[in-house]
Amino acid sequence: MGSAKNSSSAARKARIDEMRRAERARERRNRALTIGASVVVVTGLVVGGVVLVNSQSDKKSLTASDSKSDSKSGSDGDSKGGGPAGDSGHFTTGKDGVQTWSGTLSRTHVTTRVSYPMHPPVGGNHNPVWATCDGTVYTKPLQDENAVHSLEHGAVWVTYTSKASKADVDLLAAKVKKTPYSMMSPYENQAAPLMLSAWGRQVAVKSASDPEVDKFFTAYVEGPQTPEPGAACTSGAM
């Protein structure tokens, strides 16, 4: 009977040892799974962080690149000296020497400076305010954009450079003062010492007594070329 009791105790001990070994095996498996899962999570976080940083860096690079491009574009636009006149075409010269613009002369009102394809300009985009052109003689240069608006109203614009004689300047000034819808001002950036301009028309004259002066005034002061006949030439920009 004592032998049977010892045999039963040995069997129970063996089962307990087996259960303990199984428990330890389960614990090892669980630790391995936990460690593996942690590694996966940490790796995912690291990879995600790297991708996010790279994405933000790329966005910053693109933004900086766009800003530089826009800045360069703006700088190039400014270097051209102003917005476009909206004109297309060219001058054709008649037998009388009068140049006529063949093409389109835009008439949009703008508040910026304009780059005109001819000097003095004979049309194109212009300032909303005209230069007073009621027989007005200016001793200082006009803004092109205001003067072009006056041409749109039917004015003739007499311009002269420092090479023009004082006698010619005085005679032309006297004529302008007696002629509504005309004006006169110094203008250095032109091809001849004395020039007359109207909307879409221009002529260089040799002197104040050149017959073309009277012909040009007669033909183009409020002439058929006027885009806005009857528009005011008073109370504009001085």
Summary of the structure (lengths in Angstrom):
residues: 238
radius of gyration: 44.3
end to end distance: 136.1
largest distance: 156.5
contacts: 680
relative contact order: 0.11
helix: 46%
strand: 18%
